[in-house]
Amino acid sequence: MPHDQPPTLPVPDAMSAAHSERVAAFIRKQIETSGGRVSFAEFMQHALYAPELGYYTAGATKFGEAGDFITAPEVSSVFGKVVARQCAEVMRQLDGGAEILEYGAGSGTLAADVLEALESLDALPSAYNILEISPDLRERQEACLRQRVPDLIERVTWLDSPPTAMHGVVLANEVLDALPVERFVRRGTGVMQQCVAQGKGGFEFVETVASARLASAVTAIEDEVGAQFPDGFVSEVCLAVPDWIADLSAALIEGVVLLFDYGVSRREYYSAERSDGWLRCHFRHHAHNNPLVLPGIQDLTTWIDFTAVAEAAVAAGFDIVGYAAQAQFLLAGGLDVEMQGFAELSLEKQLELSRQVKTLTLPGEMGEHFKCMALQKGTIAPPSGFSLADRTHTL
Ligand SMILES: C[S@@+](CC[C@H](N)C(=O)[O-])C[C@H]1O[C@@H](n2cnc3c(N)ncnc32)[C@H](O)[C@@H]1O
C-alpha cells in the first residue's frame, strides 16, 4: 500500500514541495538501479543525506520554532552550560592539550554555548573540533560561531573524519537517532525486511527475506529478550552503531564520550507493547509515523536501544561510566549552580528560564525520555553528572 500523507500534516509550501519532488526523483533512480527496491536504511540515508538534496544536506530550516523539531541546546543555553561544566571536569584531569570533538553540531548553538561557558570557567579546550556530514550545516555552524564567539573561532576546526590520538571529551546530541536504521517484521519462523519500492501512488513498503546480517541481529535480540517476537511484530535495528562507536574508540585515547538522545534499554525497546517500532517523522512540529511521504523535507528519526550502544562501546574498549535520564544528569551536573542568579533576574527572564528548565527536565518533556550515556577511556574519575542516579545496571 502506498503511504499517503497523514491528513493532519501541514501542506508544504510550493518551494518545499518542489524540493521534495527532486528528492523523490533521486530516490526513484536509486530504487531503479538497485533492481526495484532499496532497504529502509538506504531510503533513510538518501532522504536525510543525499548530496545537496537530503533533509540534512540541503537548506531546510530543521531546528527551532521555524523548523520541524527542537533539540535541548535550542531550548536553552542552560543545557550547554551544564555540559561545559562536565567537559571542564574531565579536561582538568587530563594532562594539557585536551580537546573537544562534537559530532553533528546542528545549528552550532551547543558549540557556542559550551565555548562561552568554558571561557568563563577558565577551562577552554586547546581545540574544538566538529565532525558534521552536512555541508549546509557546517556553513550555518560557522556563521553561528563567528557571530556568538568571534574571539574563539580560531579554536574551531571542521573535520572530515574522526581525529587520531585525541584526549578530551566527545559530544553527540541527537546524532545516534539520525543514523539510518533497518526495519524488520517477524513472520512466523522467518524474519522479513521492510524495503522501499516505487508504487503507483508514491513510495511503498515491500517485504523481502531479511539480509543475513539483519536476520542474525534480530535472532540475537530475541535470544537476549528470551522469546521470539510475535507474528507481525515490526521494529528497527541500527546496524550502523557498532562501526560508529568503533570509529569513536579509535579516535579517543583518553577521556569521555557524552551521548545524549531519546532512548530506552533493549528490554523496553523490544517489548510487546512496541509492536510498531520507534521510528518517528517530524514536519513543522507535527510528529507522525509515515516515513515515505515528504522525502527530504521531513526529519526521520528513531529512538535508541541504549543496550546496543553499551554493548558496542564495551566491545570497542570503552567503560560505561554513566547512564541517566537527562533531568538527573542536568541536576547532578550543575543545573543548581547555573540557577543561582535566578532571583536577581527580571520577572520576564525568570518566567522564560523556568519554562526552558521545565522543558529540559520534566518527565513529560525532555527530562525522562532523553538519556545521557557516558563512555570512558582511561583512569580518570567519571563525570559528576551521574552521581545522583546511574541506571547503567538497567541496560
Ligand atoms: C538531529 S540533528 C542534531 C543536531 C544538534 N546536535 C542539536 O542537538 O541540535 C543530527 C545532526 O547529526 C548530523 N549527523 C548525522 N549523521 C552524522 C554522522 N555520521 N557524523 C556526523 N554528523 C552526523 C546531522 O547532519 C545533524 O547535524
The ligand as an ORCA input file, in Angstrom:
! r2SCAN-3c Opt
* xyz 0 1
  C      19.046     15.721     14.959
  S      20.381     16.661     14.404
  C      21.046     17.221     15.940
  C      21.828     18.497     15.805
  C      22.457     19.066     17.078
  N      23.378     18.151     17.699
  C      21.400     19.506     18.058
  O      21.284     18.899     19.105
  O      20.682     20.484     17.768
  C      21.536     15.457     13.841
  C      22.894     16.014     13.429
  O      23.818     14.939     13.203
  C      24.465     15.112     11.945
  N      24.916     13.768     11.553
  C      24.177     12.710     11.186
  N      24.941     11.628     10.962
  C      26.224     12.005     11.254
  C      27.487     11.336     11.245
  N      27.590     10.058     10.879
  N      28.575     12.036     11.580
  C      28.481     13.338     11.937
  N      27.317     14.027     11.965
  C      26.203     13.369     11.619
  C      23.386     15.796     11.115
  O      23.883     16.375      9.950
  C      22.880     16.819     12.159
  O      23.758     17.903     12.306
*
